[in-house]
Every structure is written in C-alpha cells, then in structure tokens.
Amino acid sequence: MKTKLHIAIPLLVLAACAPMPGMASTPSPTIAIIESPRVAPTLAQSLRGAAFDRKILIGAGGANPDPLRTDPAYGQTMAREFSALTPGNAMKFGPIHPAPDTYDFRDADAFVDFAQANAMQVRGHTLVWHDEQPKWLEQGTFTRDQLLAIMRDHIATVVGRYRGRIYAWDVVNEAINDDGTMRESFWYKTIGPDYIDQAFRFAHEADPNAKLIYNDYAAEGSGTKSDAVYAMVKGMKERGVPIDGVGLQSHFTITPPRLADIDANIKRLSALGLDVHITELDVRLRLPADAAALAQQASVYRDYLRMCLANSNCRMFVLWGFTDKYSWIPGKFPGFGAGLIFDEQYDPKPAYYAMMDVLNGK
Ligand code: XIL
C-alpha cells in the first residue's frame, strides 16, 4: 500500500532528519509527498526538526495500520513529527506468521514503506516473546532442536525480508520476571535459558547491520528486575553474543521511577558498551485528566527526555503511540488514558511543548 502524505517540510531537510545514531551512513530515502492544507509547520516546529543534530531519534511506537489507511491526520502527524516508528503489533509472531508456512507481511510492509517514504527509521518489534504467539506454535509439541529451527527460520524470514531497512530489532521481549528470575515461557521451557543468546545470533545472521536490542518493562530504574536485566546482558556481552542495547519500555504514571536511578542504569549499560532505547513511553493519567495532571505529565516527558539527551548511549526516545486517539492505555488500564503528547484531535498537549523545549535546548 502506498500512503499519500501531505506535509510541507522541504524534502532534503526532512531526509536529513533521520540520522541513524551509531551507524556509519544514512541511506538516501525515496520520498513521495507535498501539498498541505492542514499541517504546514516549519522544520523547527516539529519534534524531528528540533531533534535534528541531537544524535537521537524521536519515535512513534505502537503504530497502528488502520488509521494509517483511513485517518489522514494520523500519517501526516506521524511523518511530520517523528524520525522513527515502531509497528505496534504487525511484526509480532502471531500476526506476521499465523500458520507454519504462512507469513502475512501486509501491515509490516506498509510501515516499512511509509517510514522509508518519509525518511523515518524503523524499530522492528518483536521476534521472540511469550505473548501474541500463534496457536500452531503455542499448542504444538516440539523438541528443543525443532523449536530452535522454527525460531531460526522465523527470524531469518522476517529480519531477512527487511534487511538493511530496519534500524533496530527488539529481538527478545520481556524474558525476565519482576522478581528477577527467568520467565518460564514456552521458549524457555522447550529450548532452555540459551534461547535468548540463540535468538540474537540468528538475528545477527539475518541482518548484520541492525541494532539488536533486549526490551523489557519495569527495568528502567533500580531494583531486582533491572539488576537481573543488567546481569543477563553483561553475560551476553561476555559470551560474545551480538547484542547492541537494552530497550526500556517506560510505561509510566505521573510518579515514574526515580530519574537518578534510570540515569545510573543507563550509565552502567553504557559501561558495558550498550545503547539504550526508550522504546514504549507513555504517561497514563486517571481520567478525566485536569490541567494540573497534564502539567505533571509534561514534567515527566521533559525530565526523561532531558536525561536521555544527556547520555550519549541513549539513542532513541520512542513513545507507545503519539495521539490519545489510538492509545492502548484505556483498554489495558481501565479508568486511565490521556498518556500521550497529542490529544484525540491531534492537538499538541503540554507534554509536546515540554519535549520541544528540551530539544530546543530550553
Ligand atoms: C501492546 C499493543 O499496543 C496492543 O495493541 C496489544 O493488544 C498488546 O500489546 N509491551 C510491549 C508491546 O512490548 O508489544 C505491548 O503492545 C505493550 C507492552
């Protein structure tokens, strides 16, 4: 599917706005576009424009294929404001590999094409997870070797299809429990704890230039889980496993983990030679949200982005969505919502202006 965009940012400048942090070269994107009745910002007025030259990608995650096709403001706003995107579900095992010999790449292709057309980088999400798996996989009976072969084949097929077009992959998602033990997922039980190393090796085989990331929640700051993630990735580095970084999901409330603790965690990961991506930030509010709550929310976005920018290994700052219109929060946390930086009418909220201020050095 080709999506028509309506934005008025000069194309060459726009293309220059999606650097690949930590990568040698930026491929020159092909760009289709122009003409804009609704949105005609100058470059400096968009997040991606303000982030230009800051060695950080600003991303819209949880990207949803339906509004990309039906709600023009969705794609327009995303392309105008963000230099990266993460498909919400399209690349998960269940949706993309629904039967043993069937892959469905339609939505994933749409996002990769859209990103390329708009000079955005893509985070691939996610290859190996305990959730959103197809029935054939979850209910099948496999030996260790059979399941390793399935994993390798899946990774070779999905990562291989987009080789050279995806900046980073969340190779393994949420493998550790809150108490720091390994989650006894289907993968763990059949393959054993080395399934994680194996997944990273397979991903590296399939695209040696993609950044390979371990992604998890509630491991942002200090604590048992964060220590367990740190210990695991340290071991991976010592064993020579091709891991490039850790994703901190960051599904927050207005009382997030202490920023000093997250800062210390990012620094200890840096000392291992690892990048950090903020991968799924949202700051949910109890509904209805009043002006005071929106201001507190803006502070969380402001302080977190400032801290990320202050760490050179913090290379991506990705939200889980960007407009409250399509957020996962109300479905997941009843009574909560309004967690993103644009409201349901695509109007910027205080959190948006807070991010702009930080990116503009204020
Ligand atoms: C969520 C999606 O946003 C929802 O649409 C889906 O129903 C469930 O998954 N951590 C992750 C994401 O890594 O994949 C999850 O996305 C949110 C939590």
Residues whose N, C-alpha, C, O or C-beta is under 5 A from the ligand:
A	BS01	XIL	G62 G88 W328
